[in-house]
Amino acid sequence: MTGVESTLFLKGFIQGENGHDRIRTMTRPWRLVWSVVRRGDPNKRLNSFLAEAVGVVRSRFNGPVTYASGSCEKVDWSPFDIVGVNLCRVKRLRESYSAELRSSSVAAPTKAHPTRAASAGRWSSAGADRRGSPGLSCGTSRCGPAS
């Protein structure tokens, strides 16, 4: 695992001093626009970072390499062996979770890259699809508070 949702958990991709600040940036359109204007495209910087990180990981680890992408990250999967998507089992995806995982624009899976749900937290547990979610609801064009 090369990393997990780096745009949220690492400083420098989007505006915010810590993860909570960066989540606030992602859930408030005006803050997100301001962050992109000031810092540029976070996905471009993310993919540059990941390309370098994969090289370091491969120099120390001989197994398959993946990354656990957030649903708002547009990852270049070409350096990876497995596409990893943090697509949590939440109420809004109850009926479509499997289809979302297979066809997610986040993953952009290819025949050469199997796709795996990389989530391992509370919202990937049995019954999470009935309880709802405290997290983000991200689609191909927007991010906002989960409903």
C-alpha positions in Angstrom: 0.0 0.0 0.0 1.7 3.2 -1.2 -0.7 5.5 0.6 -4.3 6.3 1.5 -6.3 9.2 0.3 -3.2 11.4 0.2 -5.0 14.6 -0.9 -6.8 14.5 2.5 -4.2 13.0 4.8 -1.0 14.7 3.5 -0.5 18.4 3.6 0.1 20.3 0.4 -2.4 18.9 -2.1 -5.4 21.0 -1.1 -5.8 23.9 1.3 -5.8 23.0 5.0 -3.4 22.5 7.9 -4.8 19.1 8.9 -7.2 16.4 7.7 -10.2 18.1 9.2 -9.4 21.4 7.5 -8.8 19.6 4.2 -12.2 17.8 4.5 -13.8 21.2 5.1 -12.1 22.4 1.9 -13.5 19.4 0.0 -17.0 19.9 1.3 -17.3 23.6 0.6 -17.2 24.5 -3.1 -15.9 28.0 -2.6 -13.0 26.8 -0.5 -12.2 24.0 -3.0 -12.2 26.5 -5.9 -9.9 28.8 -3.9 -7.6 25.9 -3.2 -7.4 24.9 -6.8 -6.8 28.5 -7.9 -4.0 29.0 -5.4 -2.3 25.6 -5.6 -3.3 24.2 -9.0 -4.9 20.8 -9.8 -4.5 18.5 -6.7 -4.8 15.4 -8.9 -1.8 16.5 -11.0 0.4 16.9 -7.9 -1.0 13.7 -6.4 0.0 11.7 -9.5 3.4 13.2 -9.6 3.9 12.3 -5.9 2.5 8.8 -6.4 4.8 8.1 -9.4 7.8 9.0 -7.2 6.4 7.0 -4.2 5.8 3.9 -6.3 9.5 3.9 -7.3 10.5 4.1 -3.6 8.0 1.3 -2.6 9.2 -1.0 -5.4 12.9 -0.5 -4.4 12.0 -1.9 -0.9 9.1 -4.3 -1.6 8.8 -7.1 -4.1 5.0 -7.7 -4.0 2.1 -6.1 -5.9 1.8 -2.3 -5.3 -1.5 -0.4 -4.8 -2.8 2.8 -3.4 -6.1 3.4 -1.6 -7.7 6.3 -3.5 -10.3 8.6 -2.1 -13.5 8.9 -4.2 -12.5 12.4 -5.3 -9.0 11.5 -6.4 -8.3 10.9 -10.1 -5.4 8.5 -9.9 -3.1 7.5 -12.8 -3.2 3.7 -12.2 -0.4 2.9 -14.7 2.4 2.5 -12.1 0.3 0.2 -9.9 -0.5 -3.5 -10.0 -3.9 -3.2 -8.2 -6.5 -0.4 -8.2 -7.5 0.3 -4.6 -10.6 2.4 -4.0 -11.9 3.6 -0.6 -15.6 3.2 -1.6 -17.2 2.5 1.8 -20.4 0.5 2.2 -22.8 3.2 3.0 -26.6 3.6 2.9 -26.6 5.6 -0.4 -24.7 2.8 -2.1 -26.7 -0.1 -0.6 -28.1 -1.4 -3.9 -25.3 -0.3 -6.2 -22.0 -0.9 -4.2 -20.6 -3.7 -6.4 -21.5 -1.9 -9.6 -20.0 1.3 -8.3 -16.8 -0.5 -7.4 -16.5 -2.1 -10.8 -17.3 1.0 -12.8 -16.1 3.8 -10.6 -14.7 6.7 -12.5 -12.4 7.0 -9.5 -10.8 3.6 -10.3 -10.9 3.7 -14.1 -10.1 0.0 -14.0 -8.4 -1.7 -16.9 -8.0 -5.4 -17.7 -4.4 -5.1 -16.5 -5.4 -3.6 -13.1 -7.8 -5.6 -10.9 -9.9 -3.3 -8.7 -10.3 -3.9 -4.9 -12.1 -2.1 -2.2 -9.3 -0.7 0.0 -11.5 0.5 2.9 -10.9 -1.3 6.2 -12.6 1.0 8.6 -15.9 1.2 10.4 -17.9 1.9 7.3 -16.7 -1.3 5.6 -18.3 -3.4 8.3 -21.3 -5.6 8.1 -24.5 -3.5 8.3 -22.8 -0.3 7.3 -25.0 -0.1 4.2 -28.0 0.2 6.5 -26.6 2.7 9.0 -25.6 5.6 6.7 -22.3 7.4 6.7 -20.6 10.4 8.4 -18.1 10.8 5.5 -18.0 12.5 2.1 -20.3 11.8 -0.8 -18.1 12.2 -3.9 -19.1 11.8 -7.5 -17.4 12.5 -10.8 -18.0 16.2 -10.6 -18.6 17.2 -7.0 -17.9 16.4 -3.4 -20.1 17.2 -0.5 -21.4 16.0 2.9 -22.9 12.6 2.8 -26.6 12.4 2.9 
